[in-house]
């Protein structure tokens, strides 16, 4: 069975993480817990523990290495440099 993408299709967990980081800024970064809260709300059928693991695996190193995104961090959270 293959996935088909339609305009109405939900975006995935990693795309939601990237979107959250893109909306964040240096003056208003987002924490991993805030990302998790968004994911739990958007994907109620998925395990919060599994999504937390995904966040910890992706942010920041994997997004930097695999997706070549410039994920920055300070004491308050993360954001993607524009």
N, CA and C atoms as a LAMMPS dump frame, in Angstrom:
ITEM: TIMESTEP
0
ITEM: NUMBER OF ATOMS
246
ITEM: BOX BOUNDS ff ff ff
-5.0000000000000000e+02 5.0000000000000000e+02
-5.0000000000000000e+02 5.0000000000000000e+02
-5.0000000000000000e+02 5.0000000000000000e+02
ITEM: ATOMS id mol type element x y z
1 1 1 N 0.845 -1.175 0
2 1 2 C 0 0 0
3 1 3 C 0.894 1.244 0
4 2 1 N 0.608 2.195 -0.857
5 2 2 C 1.403 3.401 -0.918
6 2 3 C 0.619 4.584 -0.381
7 3 1 N 1.366 5.542 0.122
8 3 2 C 0.726 6.766 0.612
9 3 3 C 0.528 7.705 -0.562
10 4 1 N -0.603 8.349 -0.588
11 4 2 C -0.821 9.377 -1.586
12 4 3 C -0.908 10.708 -0.864
13 5 1 N -0.383 11.717 -1.496
14 5 2 C -0.405 13.03 -0.878
15 5 3 C -1.434 13.881 -1.596
16 6 1 N -2.344 14.393 -0.823
17 6 2 C -3.362 15.276 -1.368
18 6 3 C -3.293 16.588 -0.607
19 7 1 N -3.869 17.649 -1.147
20 7 2 C -3.842 18.917 -0.418
21 7 3 C -4.466 18.817 0.975
22 8 1 N -5.395 17.89 1.173
23 8 2 C -6.041 17.75 2.466
24 8 3 C -5.251 16.851 3.417
25 9 1 N -4.209 16.193 2.925
26 9 2 C -3.459 15.247 3.747
27 9 3 C -2.765 15.971 4.898
28 10 1 N -2.758 15.324 6.06
29 10 2 C -2.057 15.874 7.214
30 10 3 C -0.568 15.835 6.96
31 11 1 N 0.113 16.834 7.466
32 11 2 C 1.56 16.773 7.384
33 11 3 C 2.072 15.85 8.473
34 12 1 N 3.272 15.374 8.307
35 12 2 C 3.825 14.416 9.243
36 12 3 C 4.425 15.056 10.479
37 13 1 N 4.892 14.205 11.366
38 13 2 C 5.461 14.645 12.631
39 13 3 C 6.705 15.503 12.396
40 14 1 N 7.616 15.038 11.553
41 14 2 C 8.85 15.786 11.32
42 14 3 C 8.555 17.117 10.631
43 15 1 N 7.63 17.124 9.691
44 15 2 C 7.245 18.384 9.039
45 15 3 C 6.649 19.359 10.05
46 16 1 N 5.907 18.858 11.01
47 16 2 C 5.331 19.711 12.056
48 16 3 C 6.428 20.259 12.965
49 17 1 N 7.424 19.443 13.261
50 17 2 C 8.563 19.907 14.057
51 17 3 C 9.272 21.043 13.317
52 18 1 N 9.535 20.846 12.032
53 18 2 C 10.212 21.865 11.229
54 18 3 C 9.379 23.138 11.171
55 19 1 N 8.08 22.995 10.978
56 19 2 C 7.196 24.161 10.927
57 19 3 C 7.237 24.936 12.251
58 20 1 N 7.216 24.221 13.36
59 20 2 C 7.272 24.861 14.679
60 20 3 C 8.579 25.619 14.873
61 21 1 N 9.676 25.018 14.448
62 21 2 C 10.978 25.66 14.576
63 21 3 C 11.106 26.864 13.642
64 22 1 N 10.48 26.78 12.477
65 22 2 C 10.521 27.881 11.519
66 22 3 C 9.761 29.094 12.051
67 23 1 N 8.666 28.853 12.748
68 23 2 C 7.869 29.944 13.315
69 23 3 C 8.536 30.567 14.539
70 24 1 N 9.427 29.836 15.17
71 24 2 C 10.129 30.351 16.348
72 24 3 C 11.22 31.336 15.91
73 25 1 N 11.623 32.191 16.825
74 25 2 C 12.68 33.171 16.55
75 25 3 C 13.674 33.172 17.693
76 26 1 N 14.76 33.926 17.497
77 26 2 C 15.77 34.024 18.551
78 26 3 C 15.172 34.641 19.814
79 27 1 N 14.292 35.612 19.643
80 27 2 C 13.698 36.26 20.805
81 27 3 C 12.523 35.472 21.369
82 28 1 N 11.982 34.554 20.561
83 28 2 C 10.877 33.712 21.022
84 28 3 C 11.089 32.281 20.524
85 29 1 N 12.098 31.596 21.098
86 29 2 C 12.368 30.216 20.685
87 29 3 C 11.306 29.257 21.212
88 30 1 N 11.353 28.025 20.728
89 30 2 C 10.404 27.002 21.167
90 30 3 C 11.189 25.873 21.836
91 31 1 N 10.642 25.346 22.913
92 31 2 C 11.295 24.247 23.627
93 31 3 C 10.815 22.906 23.061
94 32 1 N 11.54 21.866 23.392
95 32 2 C 11.125 20.526 22.973
96 32 3 C 9.777 20.157 23.59
97 33 1 N 9.527 20.583 24.825
98 33 2 C 8.234 20.305 25.463
99 33 3 C 7.09 21.017 24.741
100 34 1 N 7.333 22.237 24.277
101 34 2 C 6.302 22.964 23.527
102 34 3 C 6.031 22.291 22.181
103 35 1 N 7.088 21.794 21.54
104 35 2 C 6.911 21.056 20.285
105 35 3 C 6.084 19.808 20.549
106 36 1 N 6.408 19.093 21.623
107 36 2 C 5.666 17.875 21.97
108 36 3 C 4.189 18.183 22.202
109 37 1 N 3.897 19.276 22.888
110 37 2 C 2.5 19.644 23.137
111 37 3 C 1.745 19.86 21.823
112 38 1 N 2.401 20.492 20.857
113 38 2 C 1.766 20.696 19.547
114 38 3 C 1.534 19.358 18.844
115 39 1 N 2.523 18.479 18.924
116 39 2 C 2.397 17.176 18.262
117 39 3 C 1.289 16.337 18.889
118 40 1 N 1.202 16.343 20.21
119 40 2 C 0.161 15.574 20.901
120 40 3 C -1.218 16.079 20.478
121 41 1 N -1.348 17.389 20.346
122 41 2 C -2.623 17.978 19.933
123 41 3 C -2.949 17.627 18.475
124 42 1 N -1.934 17.683 17.609
125 42 2 C -2.164 17.436 16.188
126 42 3 C -2.276 15.946 15.856
127 43 1 N -1.599 15.105 16.618
128 43 2 C -1.596 13.663 16.356
129 43 3 C -2.047 12.901 17.604
130 44 1 N -3.315 13.017 17.99
131 44 2 C -3.783 12.375 19.221
132 44 3 C -3.729 10.852 19.176
133 45 1 N -3.67 10.28 17.976
134 45 2 C -3.643 8.83 17.831
135 45 3 C -2.237 8.243 17.999
136 46 1 N -1.229 9.092 18.086
137 46 2 C 0.149 8.609 18.205
138 46 3 C 0.638 8.68 19.651
139 47 1 N 1.595 7.848 19.957
140 47 2 C 2.159 7.777 21.308
141 47 3 C 2.995 9.025 21.621
142 48 1 N 2.672 9.728 22.706
143 48 2 C 3.485 10.886 23.101
144 48 3 C 4.947 10.517 23.355
145 49 1 N 5.176 9.338 23.934
146 49 2 C 6.557 8.913 24.187
147 49 3 C 7.329 8.723 22.886
148 50 1 N 6.674 8.15 21.882
149 50 2 C 7.325 7.946 20.588
150 50 3 C 7.619 9.293 19.922
151 51 1 N 6.693 10.233 20.035
152 51 2 C 6.914 11.556 19.433
153 51 3 C 8.019 12.306 20.179
154 52 1 N 8.113 12.121 21.49
155 52 2 C 9.19 12.748 22.262
156 52 3 C 10.542 12.198 21.812
157 53 1 N 10.598 10.907 21.565
158 53 2 C 11.82 10.294 21.056
159 53 3 C 12.182 10.876 19.697
160 54 1 N 11.189 11.054 18.838
161 54 2 C 11.424 11.637 17.516
162 54 3 C 11.984 13.056 17.652
163 55 1 N 11.4 13.852 18.531
164 55 2 C 11.896 15.22 18.752
165 55 3 C 13.348 15.179 19.199
166 56 1 N 13.64 14.335 20.176
167 56 2 C 15.008 14.265 20.701
168 56 3 C 16.006 13.784 19.655
169 57 1 N 15.567 12.938 18.738
170 57 2 C 16.446 12.456 17.67
171 57 3 C 16.655 13.522 16.593
172 58 1 N 15.619 14.292 16.313
173 58 2 C 15.656 15.247 15.201
174 58 3 C 16.261 16.601 15.564
175 59 1 N 15.965 17.074 16.759
176 59 2 C 16.353 18.444 17.137
177 59 3 C 17.577 18.398 18.025
178 60 1 N 18.644 19.084 17.7
179 60 2 C 18.879 19.852 16.482
180 60 3 C 19.708 19.128 15.429
181 61 1 N 20.475 18.121 15.841
182 61 2 C 21.511 17.539 14.965
183 61 3 C 20.989 16.909 13.672
184 62 1 N 19.987 16.078 13.758
185 62 2 C 19.542 15.376 12.549
186 62 3 C 18.943 16.353 11.531
187 63 1 N 18.219 17.35 12.003
188 63 2 C 17.677 18.351 11.083
189 63 3 C 18.814 19.128 10.423
190 64 1 N 19.883 19.372 11.175
191 64 2 C 21.03 20.07 10.611
192 64 3 C 21.752 19.196 9.596
193 65 1 N 21.963 17.944 9.934
194 65 2 C 22.745 17.06 9.068
195 65 3 C 21.952 16.536 7.881
196 66 1 N 20.749 16.04 8.112
197 66 2 C 19.968 15.41 7.046
198 66 3 C 19.196 16.407 6.194
199 67 1 N 18.61 17.403 6.836
200 67 2 C 17.764 18.368 6.121
201 67 3 C 18.515 19.661 5.799
202 68 1 N 19.754 19.768 6.313
203 68 2 C 20.593 20.942 6.102
204 68 3 C 19.908 22.238 6.537
205 69 1 N 19.214 22.161 7.674
206 69 2 C 18.568 23.331 8.26
207 69 3 C 19.488 23.903 9.329
208 70 1 N 19.486 25.212 9.46
209 70 2 C 20.329 25.86 10.461
210 70 3 C 19.515 26.034 11.742
211 71 1 N 19.534 24.991 12.581
212 71 2 C 18.795 25.005 13.848
213 71 3 C 19.709 25.614 14.908
214 72 1 N 19.237 26.709 15.493
215 72 2 C 20.007 27.395 16.52
216 72 3 C 19.351 27.176 17.877
217 73 1 N 20.134 27.413 18.93
218 73 2 C 19.659 27.122 20.286
219 73 3 C 20.221 28.15 21.254
220 74 1 N 19.4 28.501 22.245
221 74 2 C 19.89 29.261 23.385
222 74 3 C 19.295 28.617 24.637
223 75 1 N 19.408 29.265 25.769
224 75 2 C 18.917 28.683 27.028
225 75 3 C 17.414 28.512 27.052
226 76 1 N 16.701 29.215 26.166
227 76 2 C 15.232 29.184 26.169
228 76 3 C 14.609 28.251 25.147
229 77 1 N 15.393 27.73 24.211
230 77 2 C 14.818 26.829 23.223
231 77 3 C 15.554 26.864 21.891
232 78 1 N 14.808 26.49 20.835
233 78 2 C 15.356 26.304 19.501
234 78 3 C 14.581 27.125 18.48
235 79 1 N 15.247 27.38 17.347
236 79 2 C 14.585 28.013 16.205
237 79 3 C 15.438 27.74 14.972
238 80 1 N 14.842 27.943 13.799
239 80 2 C 15.574 27.791 12.539
240 80 3 C 15.908 29.196 12.047
241 81 1 N 17.19 29.404 11.774
242 81 2 C 17.648 30.706 11.277
243 81 3 C 17.064 30.95 9.898
244 82 1 N 16.635 32.161 9.688
245 82 2 C 16.029 32.518 8.403
246 82 3 C 17.054 33.083 7.465
